[in-house]
Amino acid sequence: MSIVIPTYNPGNDILRAVGSVRAQTFADWELIVADDCSTDSTYATVENLAASDPRIRIVRMQRNSGSARQPIFMGAKHAETGIICVMGQDDEIEPDFLERLYKRMTDTGSDCALCRMKMVQTETGAISYVPAEGFDFSRVITGREACKMTIGNWLIGCNGALVRKDIFLSCQDERHEMNMDEVDSRVWLTRSAKVCFADVNYVYHLHSSSITRKISPKLFDVLATNIYLLDFLMAEYADDKSLLSRQWDICYTSIKNLLNVYWQHENEWTDGKAIMRAIAHAYGELKRRPLLGSKRKQRLWLKLSRFSIFCYFCHLKYHHHE
């Protein structure tokens, strides 16, 4: 199988990730580090590791993409095996991780194998798990069933999944927003006929300094990706009104919550106009979709609240300038 690690200035954390791969009981792997034009010593560090282990190699983007998604697909296209596993640059896997996942995948004839995510809060040491305690890891389900278990709440996790390469690469397009990898996981789950599980941990390290947790303009990318996911679900799961309602509610809530973030940090943004455009665009896009959300949120949406008035003003102002 091929493990792909997208990187950008990981520092010494890359040594932990690579070290956990080299410690695997399953030895028939290749590791592709896909560097997004790091400005630290990442390239030299991985080259030194590759010199002592021919299973490791590094590929580099021609220019910085600003998200992990494009490096991931670049690495996957360089893969020489038929199975892809994506790891975070500062995460790690247990020594028997690949062996147990691969065995489950082959024993069940599945297109995808999922594990348990052990989420560790770096600053506090707090630990949580997805799936939660009591989950039946012996089950085999359809990819469509698995996808439904990720909408609203992540009842299962997709980090560290083994996925058939052809299915994985079928998700590729030119979008680069942060969180698009979460859309991709729903796409490759839907396209997987069978999904199995293995009771083994993928260790996900949560940092307050992570780009996905910082107060930055990149946070607002989720507005576009939530709408994109809604459209995908509307196309693939048109008859499941409950599922579509959950995702509509997520779109609504993300606009509402990020609008509050915008107000709270209004004087700190270096590109407030771009953020306003993102909010306005998301509001306009959701307004053009059917009212699929819960009855309560539909009523809130239709009220001329401070929230909707502000969004509508942004929408008008943005499109007036366009």
HELIX and SHEET records of a PDB file:
HELIX    1   1 ASP A   13  ARG A   22  1                                  10    
HELIX    2   2 THR A   42  SER A   52  1                                  11    
HELIX    3   3 ARG A   69  LYS A   77  1                                   9    
HELIX    4   4 PHE A   97  THR A  108  1                                  12    
HELIX    5   5 GLY A  143  LYS A  148  1                                   6    
HELIX    6   6 LYS A  165  LEU A  169  1                                   5    
HELIX    7   7 MET A  180  THR A  190  1                                  11    
HELIX    8   8 PRO A  217  PHE A  220  5                                   4    
HELIX    9   9 ASP A  221  GLU A  236  1                                  16    
HELIX   10  10 LYS A  241  GLN A  264  1                                  24    
HELIX   11  11 GLY A  272  ARG A  288  1                                  17    
HELIX   12  12 LYS A  295  LEU A  302  1                                   8    
HELIX   13  13 ARG A  306  HIS A  321  1                                  16    
SHEET    1   A 7 ILE A  56  ARG A  60  0                                        
SHEET    2   A 7 GLU A  30  ASP A  35  1                                        
SHEET    3   A 7 SER A   2  THR A   7  1                                        
SHEET    4   A 7 ILE A  83  VAL A  86  1                                        
SHEET    5   A 7 LEU A 162  ARG A 164 -1                                        
SHEET    6   A 7 CYS A 112  GLN A 121 -1                                        
SHEET    7   A 7 ILE A 127  VAL A 130 -1                                        
SHEET    1   B 8 ILE A  56  ARG A  60  0                                        
SHEET    2   B 8 GLU A  30  ASP A  35  1                                        
SHEET    3   B 8 SER A   2  THR A   7  1                                        
SHEET    4   B 8 ILE A  83  VAL A  86  1                                        
SHEET    5   B 8 LEU A 162  ARG A 164 -1                                        
SHEET    6   B 8 CYS A 112  GLN A 121 -1                                        
SHEET    7   B 8 VAL A 195  LEU A 206  1                                        
SHEET    8   B 8 GLU A  92  ILE A  93 -1                                        
SHEET    1   C 8 ILE A  56  ARG A  60  0                                        
SHEET    2   C 8 GLU A  30  ASP A  35  1                                        
SHEET    3   C 8 SER A   2  THR A   7  1                                        
SHEET    4   C 8 ILE A  83  VAL A  86  1                                        
SHEET    5   C 8 LEU A 162  ARG A 164 -1                                        
SHEET    6   C 8 CYS A 112  GLN A 121 -1                                        
SHEET    7   C 8 VAL A 195  LEU A 206  1                                        
SHEET    8   C 8 VAL A 140  ILE A 141 -1                                        
END                                                                             
